[in-house]
């Protein structure tokens, strides 16, 4: 059984250099982080709507049910804050694009990644046939259960791949209250991947089935690929945003 704290140290570093469709450039990350910090310091963070912390599915949110070979996961999506990512994901889901694909990359105490029809992290495309830009919002964060878009090194390379943050270790230490809402800092005590904020598009949140996410993350792996494939059987749209 791997030591969780050692695993978290590894995955924190890995989060800044994710392979395949989840990589980032350090200079880009620095400039993005600076821009995010500047924006955050000019608004009242604690007055922001934080929809990930509310289990209720509002009228302006979508709800999907993802049936996997390990169980069912429900997630609400936030078109108000990440409209292109949500449109892309919902359209792919309705078209059956994800059916039969696998969670090809899992790292316990970090995240599970899927959405690649090739199944190796090198495939998949957006509904527009080309990559699209990241959508960063001060209302959304990579807390435990966050649904986020994977991408390649450039900021406009989002396609079809996505990941769900699984880490349940406290990552709140050192987060400055002037840059992050206090309620989000509290949420980070229950886990997350803070290092990804400002670099990847959060567009949804798990509302039911985190036990399934944990089960997938704990699968026996060859490198980072489950030895026994974990498949997405179907994604059903239960509610459209109004």
C-alpha positions as CSV (number, residue, x, y, z in Angstrom):
1,X,0.0,0.0,0.0
2,X,1.6,3.3,-1.0
3,X,2.2,6.0,1.5
4,X,-0.4,8.7,0.9
5,X,1.9,11.6,1.8
6,X,4.7,10.4,-0.4
7,X,2.2,9.8,-3.2
8,X,0.9,13.4,-2.7
9,X,4.4,14.8,-2.9
10,X,4.9,13.0,-6.2
11,X,1.6,14.0,-7.7
12,X,1.9,17.6,-6.7
13,X,5.1,17.7,-8.8
14,X,3.4,15.7,-11.5
15,X,0.5,18.1,-11.7
16,X,2.8,20.7,-13.0
17,X,4.2,18.5,-15.8
18,X,1.3,16.2,-16.7
19,X,1.9,14.0,-19.7
20,X,-0.1,13.7,-23.0
21,X,-3.2,15.8,-22.9
22,X,-2.6,17.3,-19.5
23,X,0.7,19.1,-19.8
24,X,1.8,22.7,-19.1
25,X,4.7,25.0,-19.7
26,X,6.3,26.6,-16.6
27,X,6.6,30.1,-18.1
28,X,3.0,30.0,-19.3
29,X,1.9,28.7,-15.8
30,X,3.8,31.6,-14.2
31,X,2.2,34.3,-16.4
32,X,-1.3,32.7,-15.9
33,X,-0.8,32.5,-12.2
34,X,0.2,36.2,-12.0
35,X,-2.8,37.2,-14.1
36,X,-5.1,35.2,-11.8
37,X,-3.6,36.7,-8.7
38,X,-4.0,40.2,-10.1
39,X,-7.7,39.6,-10.9
40,X,-8.4,37.9,-7.6
41,X,-6.9,40.9,-5.6
42,X,-9.3,43.3,-7.3
43,X,-12.5,41.5,-6.3
44,X,-14.3,40.5,-3.1
45,X,-13.5,36.8,-3.2
46,X,-15.7,35.9,-0.3
47,X,-18.7,37.4,-2.0
48,X,-18.3,35.2,-5.1
49,X,-20.8,32.4,-5.9
50,X,-19.0,29.0,-5.3
51,X,-21.3,26.5,-7.0
52,X,-19.0,23.5,-6.4
53,X,-19.7,23.8,-2.6
54,X,-23.5,23.5,-3.1
55,X,-24.8,19.9,-3.8
56,X,-28.1,21.3,-5.2
57,X,-28.3,21.4,-8.9
58,X,-29.5,24.9,-9.9
59,X,-31.5,25.9,-13.0
60,X,-28.4,27.4,-14.6
61,X,-26.4,24.2,-14.2
62,X,-26.5,20.9,-16.1
63,X,-26.4,17.4,-14.6
64,X,-25.0,14.3,-16.1
65,X,-24.8,10.6,-15.1
66,X,-21.7,8.7,-16.1
67,X,-22.0,5.0,-15.9
68,X,-18.7,3.2,-15.7
69,X,-17.6,-0.4,-15.3
70,X,-16.9,0.4,-11.6
71,X,-20.1,2.2,-10.8
72,X,-22.0,5.5,-11.5
73,X,-20.8,9.0,-11.0
74,X,-23.1,12.1,-11.2
75,X,-21.7,15.5,-12.0
76,X,-23.1,19.0,-12.3
77,X,-21.7,21.3,-14.9
78,X,-21.2,25.1,-14.9
79,X,-22.0,26.7,-18.3
80,X,-22.1,30.2,-16.8
81,X,-18.4,30.0,-16.0
82,X,-17.0,27.5,-18.6
83,X,-19.5,27.7,-21.5
84,X,-17.3,26.1,-24.2
85,X,-16.0,23.3,-22.0
86,X,-19.6,22.4,-21.0
87,X,-20.9,22.6,-24.5
88,X,-18.1,20.4,-25.7
89,X,-18.6,17.8,-23.0
90,X,-22.4,17.7,-23.3
91,X,-22.4,17.4,-27.1
92,X,-19.8,14.6,-27.0
93,X,-21.9,12.9,-24.3
94,X,-25.1,13.1,-26.3
95,X,-23.4,11.9,-29.5
96,X,-22.0,8.8,-27.6
97,X,-18.4,9.9,-28.2
98,X,-17.3,8.7,-24.8
99,X,-19.0,5.4,-24.8
100,X,-16.5,2.5,-24.6
101,X,-13.6,4.8,-23.8
102,X,-11.5,4.2,-20.7
103,X,-9.9,6.0,-17.8
104,X,-6.5,5.6,-19.4
105,X,-4.5,7.4,-16.7
106,X,-5.1,7.2,-13.0
107,X,-2.9,8.4,-10.1
108,X,-4.1,7.6,-6.6
109,X,-4.2,10.8,-4.4
110,X,-4.3,12.9,-7.6
111,X,-6.8,12.3,-10.4
112,X,-8.4,10.0,-12.9
113,X,-8.3,10.9,-16.6
114,X,-10.4,9.8,-19.5
115,X,-12.2,10.9,-22.7
116,X,-9.6,9.7,-25.2
117,X,-11.1,7.4,-27.9
118,X,-7.6,6.1,-28.7
119,X,-7.2,5.1,-25.0
120,X,-3.6,6.1,-24.7
121,X,-3.8,9.8,-23.9
122,X,-2.8,11.0,-27.4
123,X,-6.2,11.2,-29.1
124,X,-9.5,12.9,-29.0
125,X,-10.8,16.2,-30.4
126,X,-13.3,18.9,-29.6
127,X,-16.7,19.2,-31.2
128,X,-15.2,22.0,-33.3
129,X,-12.5,19.8,-34.7
130,X,-9.7,21.8,-33.2
131,X,-8.4,22.7,-29.7
132,X,-10.0,25.5,-27.7
133,X,-8.8,27.9,-25.0
134,X,-8.8,27.3,-21.3
135,X,-11.6,29.1,-19.4
136,X,-10.4,30.2,-15.9
137,X,-12.9,31.5,-13.4
138,X,-12.4,32.8,-9.8
139,X,-15.6,30.9,-9.0
140,X,-14.2,27.4,-9.7
141,X,-11.3,25.5,-8.2
142,X,-9.6,22.1,-8.3
143,X,-11.1,20.9,-5.1
144,X,-11.7,17.2,-4.5
145,X,-14.3,16.0,-7.0
146,X,-13.7,18.8,-9.5
147,X,-14.2,17.9,-13.2
148,X,-11.6,19.7,-15.4
149,X,-10.4,19.7,-19.0
150,X,-7.1,18.0,-19.9
151,X,-5.0,19.7,-22.5
152,X,-1.6,19.6,-24.2
153,X,1.1,22.2,-23.6
154,X,-0.6,25.1,-25.3
155,X,-3.5,26.9,-23.7
156,X,-5.7,26.4,-26.8
157,X,-5.3,22.6,-27.0
158,X,-8.3,21.4,-25.1
159,X,-10.1,18.6,-27.0
160,X,-12.2,15.8,-25.5
161,X,-10.1,14.6,-22.6
162,X,-11.0,15.4,-19.0
163,X,-10.0,14.5,-15.5
164,X,-11.7,14.2,-12.0
165,X,-9.6,15.4,-9.0
166,X,-9.5,12.5,-6.5
167,X,-6.9,13.5,-3.9
168,X,-8.4,13.5,-0.3
169,X,-5.3,14.8,1.5
170,X,-5.3,18.3,3.0
171,X,-3.7,20.8,0.6
172,X,-4.8,24.0,2.3
173,X,-1.5,24.8,3.9
174,X,0.0,28.1,2.7
175,X,-3.0,29.3,0.7
176,X,-3.3,33.0,1.1
177,X,-6.8,34.3,2.1
178,X,-6.3,37.4,-0.1
179,X,-6.2,35.3,-3.2
180,X,-8.6,32.4,-2.5
181,X,-12.1,32.4,-1.0
182,X,-12.1,31.2,2.6
183,X,-14.7,28.6,1.9
184,X,-12.5,27.1,-0.8
185,X,-9.5,27.0,1.5
186,X,-11.7,25.0,3.9
187,X,-12.7,22.7,1.0
188,X,-9.0,22.2,0.2
189,X,-8.6,20.6,3.7
190,X,-10.6,17.7,2.3
191,X,-8.4,17.3,-0.7
192,X,-7.8,18.7,-4.2
193,X,-5.1,19.7,-6.6
194,X,-4.5,23.4,-5.8
195,X,-1.4,23.6,-8.1
196,X,-3.7,23.2,-11.2
197,X,-5.8,26.4,-10.4
198,X,-5.4,29.1,-13.1
199,X,-4.0,26.6,-15.5
200,X,-6.8,24.2,-16.4
201,X,-10.6,24.6,-17.0
202,X,-12.8,23.4,-14.1
203,X,-16.3,23.0,-15.6
204,X,-18.0,20.6,-13.2
205,X,-18.2,18.9,-9.8
206,X,-19.0,15.4,-8.7
207,X,-22.3,15.4,-6.7
208,X,-22.6,11.6,-6.2
209,X,-20.2,8.7,-6.7
210,X,-16.9,9.9,-5.2
211,X,-16.6,6.4,-3.8
212,X,-16.5,5.2,-7.5
213,X,-13.8,7.8,-8.3
214,X,-11.8,6.6,-5.4
215,X,-12.2,3.0,-6.5
216,X,-11.0,3.8,-10.0
217,X,-8.0,5.7,-8.6
218,X,-7.1,2.7,-6.4
219,X,-7.0,0.3,-9.4
220,X,-3.9,-1.8,-10.0
221,X,-1.9,0.0,-12.6
222,X,0.9,-0.7,-15.1
223,X,2.6,2.7,-14.9
224,X,-0.4,4.9,-14.7
225,X,-2.8,2.8,-16.8
226,X,-5.2,0.4,-15.0
227,X,-4.3,-3.2,-15.6
228,X,-8.0,-4.1,-15.9
229,X,-9.5,-1.4,-18.2
230,X,-12.1,0.9,-16.5
231,X,-14.6,1.9,-19.1
232,X,-17.2,4.6,-19.6
233,X,-20.3,2.8,-20.7
234,X,-22.6,5.8,-21.1
235,X,-23.0,9.4,-20.2
236,X,-26.6,10.6,-19.9
237,X,-27.7,14.2,-19.6
238,X,-30.2,14.4,-16.8
239,X,-30.7,18.2,-16.9
240,X,-29.9,20.9,-19.3
241,X,-29.1,24.4,-18.0
242,X,-31.8,27.1,-18.5
